[in-house]
Amino acid sequence: MATVTSQAIRGSGTGGYSRPRPMTPALTPALAVDYLRELSADIRAAAVLTPAGEPLAGDSGIAGPARELLEAAPGAAELQVVTAQGTVYAARSEHHAIVVACGRFALPALIRYDLKVVLAELAPAGGDQRQAA
């Protein structure tokens, strides 16, 4: 029955169960935040930052604490901090950093995986695309 239902949804032209997700380098920081929130109901706040810690998108209330967290562990590609209220996860690449605050029942491996996938989608196509001056 599930196959019949999924085929009917596909045939209706609605695009499937959720809105189309960008799976190209066209993923912007704002879309990355939306995408993460769609992937996990456990995410309470999310922010995308530059490698220097400047906010690009997401919840402005966590931008400052996110920057401090990333500065506290400059060599770490991933961070996980557990508090009484929940868990904060961070991941960074040479192009972006993402920090999310989650409830106590978030699955750590799944959140970390989602952060890595979104970081890869945010990376410029073909490597570093900075222009030479």
Secondary structure in CASP SS format (residue, H / E / C, confidence):
PFRMAT SS
TARGET T0000
AUTHOR 0000-0000-0000
METHOD secondary structure of the structure
MODEL  1
M C 1.00
A H 1.00
T H 1.00
V H 1.00
T H 1.00
S H 1.00
Q H 1.00
A H 1.00
I H 1.00
R H 1.00
G H 1.00
S C 1.00
G C 1.00
T C 1.00
G C 1.00
G C 1.00
Y C 1.00
S C 1.00
R C 1.00
P C 1.00
R C 1.00
P C 1.00
M C 1.00
T C 1.00
P C 1.00
A C 1.00
L C 1.00
T C 1.00
P H 1.00
A H 1.00
L H 1.00
A H 1.00
V H 1.00
D H 1.00
Y H 1.00
L H 1.00
R H 1.00
E H 1.00
L H 1.00
S C 1.00
A C 1.00
D C 1.00
I E 1.00
R E 1.00
A E 1.00
A E 1.00
A E 1.00
V E 1.00
L E 1.00
T C 1.00
P C 1.00
A C 1.00
G C 1.00
E C 1.00
P E 1.00
L E 1.00
A E 1.00
G E 1.00
D C 1.00
S H 1.00
G H 1.00
I H 1.00
A H 1.00
G H 1.00
P H 1.00
A H 1.00
R H 1.00
E H 1.00
L H 1.00
L H 1.00
E H 1.00
A H 1.00
A C 1.00
P C 1.00
G C 1.00
A C 1.00
A C 1.00
E E 1.00
L E 1.00
Q E 1.00
V E 1.00
V E 1.00
T C 1.00
A C 1.00
Q C 1.00
G C 1.00
T E 1.00
V E 1.00
Y E 1.00
A E 1.00
A E 1.00
R E 1.00
S C 1.00
E C 1.00
H C 1.00
H C 1.00
A E 1.00
I E 1.00
V E 1.00
V E 1.00
A E 1.00
C E 1.00
G C 1.00
R C 1.00
F C 1.00
A C 1.00
L C 1.00
P H 1.00
A H 1.00
L H 1.00
I H 1.00
R H 1.00
Y H 1.00
D H 1.00
L H 1.00
K H 1.00
V H 1.00
V H 1.00
L H 1.00
A H 1.00
E H 1.00
L H 1.00
A C 1.00
P C 1.00
A C 1.00
G C 1.00
G C 1.00
D C 1.00
Q C 1.00
R C 1.00
Q C 1.00
A C 1.00
A C 1.00
END
